[in-house]
Amino acid sequence: MTQYNRPTVVWALEELSNRNEQTRLWLSDGSSGEVSSFSEAVCVVFDGGVTMALDSGEIPTPLNSLFTELRNLIKKIPADVHPDKVINHPLMSDVRRVSLALLQRLEEERCQGAPG
């Protein structure tokens, strides 16, 4: 069974769900010691084992549907533009909504002791 790194995935989903964090991190000049990007947050989510778990059908249906929706939305957002354009892209509100729904679902499952 493929396990994804839940704490790392949660951390990246928190970033993808929060416009203020996106502005703070993605537009940072690095002087605060913290910097990130849309591409980095996406990679942390999907390279943290989620892609393999999705492809192998190991993620339960409600989470599978949300991760698949998020992946499909992300594919429609250009990653090669200025971070401000990514933050303000019309589909980012959907990315934030789905990321937040994933966080809520993961928290529910954590509280219920479900694996994943």
Residue pairs with C-beta under 8 A, 6 or more apart in sequence:
1 58
2 49
2 52
2 53
2 56
2 58
3 49
3 53
3 116
4 48
4 49
4 50
4 52
4 53
4 59
4 116
5 48
5 49
6 106
6 110
6 116
8 44
8 48
9 44
9 45
9 48
9 49
9 50
9 106
10 103
10 106
11 44
12 41
12 42
12 44
12 45
12 48
13 45
13 99
13 100
13 102
13 103
13 106
14 21
14 99
14 103
15 21
15 22
15 25
15 36
15 41
16 22
16 41
16 42
16 45
16 70
16 95
16 96
16 99
17 96
17 97
17 99
17 100
17 103
18 96
19 87
19 92
19 96
22 38
22 83
22 86
22 87
22 92
23 87
24 34
25 34
25 35
25 36
25 37
26 35
26 36
26 37
26 38
26 83
26 86
26 87
27 83
27 84
27 87
28 34
28 35
28 36
29 35
37 83
38 77
38 79
38 83
38 86
39 79
42 74
42 79
45 70
46 71
50 59
50 67
53 59
53 116
54 64
54 67
54 68
54 71
57 64
59 67
59 116
60 109
60 114
60 116
62 105
63 102
63 105
63 106
63 109
63 116
66 98
66 101
66 102
66 105
67 102
69 98
70 95
70 98
70 99
70 102
73 91
73 94
73 95
73 98
74 95
76 91
77 86
77 89
77 91
77 92
77 95
78 85
78 86
78 89
79 86
86 92
106 116
109 116
